[in-house]
Amino acid sequence: MTDSVESKSEKVNNEILSRLANDDYLLSKIVSMRQYRKLTKEDINYIIRNAEAKTIAADTTEVDSIIKDAVKNVIINSEKCIEKSITTDTDFTSIILNANLTLENFEDIFCLRELKAIELPTSSDEAMRSIRYKDNDGITLAIVQINTDCNKIRLQSFGDVLPKQKFINPQQVNYRVMSKSKSNNWTTEYGGVNQFDGSIEIRYKDENENVMAAVIFKSDGNVDTVVEYEYEDGKKTQMFHTSQYGHSKTVYDTVTDSTRLILDIDTDGNICSITRGFKN
């Protein structure tokens, strides 16, 4: 064969896209990896070996089957690798979420007790307090804002005060969402093209029409943002927002429909912000 690996793989990708147009699950997979440069050489060669050799077959049904099987195997292998690398912040989130947080113990819960606390002058809003926490070298590692009107504490962390978390990039989260979609029989909904930046949105819904996830693809086919939701008795309990800039987790109170916890991490896994209510 005289074609380069790149041109062959591009041809196979185009063939896959055209032939799987009616398969929402596999199509959404290919959309996220349709640029051949994003596939590994092993993936490209595997698809070529299993698909291109059959493209001259007269039976198009057989060609479709061969291509689908090849792509499925690539997807399965990719997901196995991803599953091994996924860790979560569940334990730490549970500690923060379930702690009986008060103005007397928040320094212990947020690991601030060993730092030097400097309370900043209050502004015109007397309900808002700000405390800066520094290490022995005078470097600010955290700022805590306390709002006694709504009984919320917001911690901004600039160092390794809190335990580091694992950041999973949007592409990997997208693979996870699509795996869940297949196992839970979610339906896909095309959200249209953003007229400003050319991005595309795909939404996933369960049998109750709850939006379980929304994935935004950039115009070049790469995943930009993934938003995931969890529900209990029809009410939203959690939201996960992952982008190229970081990850945010929001936990809701299903009784009061208020926000119980917001936790943000950056791409290095540093917890950079926590917002949670406290008890008087």
Summary of the structure (lengths in Angstrom):
residues: 280
radius of gyration: 23.9
end to end distance: 75.0
largest distance: 80.0
contacts: 802
relative contact order: 0.12
helix: 34%
strand: 32%
